[in-house]
Amino acid sequence: MHLKSLNIFLYISFFFNLFVLINPIGMIPVFISMTNCQNSVERKQTNFKVNLTVFFILLSSLLFGSKILNTFGISIHSFKIAGGILITSTAISMITGKLYKKNKKFGRNKKSKIVSREIGVVPLATPLIAGPGVISSIIIWSTQHNNIFSIIICSFVIVIFSYMCWILFNLSNFFIKILGEDGVNITTKIMGLLLMSIGIEFLINEIKFFMLK
């Protein structure tokens, strides 16, 4: 493909599509809430793990998404329901304070700290950040723009996007200092309510789909 035929706006659109669906700025309070029992070093480690995982999830969705779902006989609608259930259960833990207690318990010994850092993969990286919505969007995109040149450019866009998210989440320590412990706890409960709404919305939409099918 010649450079003259390169539609740069197509890939800018892909980037902004990721930005709108994931909303990394809006995810900063969620990241703060779920890492509020970690120190700055542990939070940086979690941040790295989160965005590395997000990168691999987005890239895998671009390259193999539809093939993986088809191999296991999973529809994107079933995938969204599973994501909705997981988001809702996480939100309930945030609202009731069970997530805080669990993270606090995780910090008591070395073995538990390892478990605590796993929140970087589930539920932070997926389904909260790289959730069913963005995964299904990327899979649809890959089927519409499946030439090798588009795949390479979109892969590069995913690298840039993941790096941008890493930078934004690194600002969480600054926000934590401003909010204080009470502010973080209040933010956790508010974000829990919002996340529960997102999870329930996933479930309602997909249940409607199966009922009208």
Secondary structure by P-SEA (a helix, b strand, c coil): ccccccaaaaaaaaaaaaaaaaccccaaaaaaaaaccccaaaaaaaaaaaaaaaaaaaaaaaccaaaaaaaacccaaaaaaaaaaaaaaaaaaaaaaaaaaaaaaaaccaaaaaaaaccccccccccccccaaaaaaaaaaaaacccaaaaaaaaaaaaaaaaaaaaaaaaaaaaaaaacaaaaaaaaaaaaaaaaaaaaaaaaaaaaaaaac
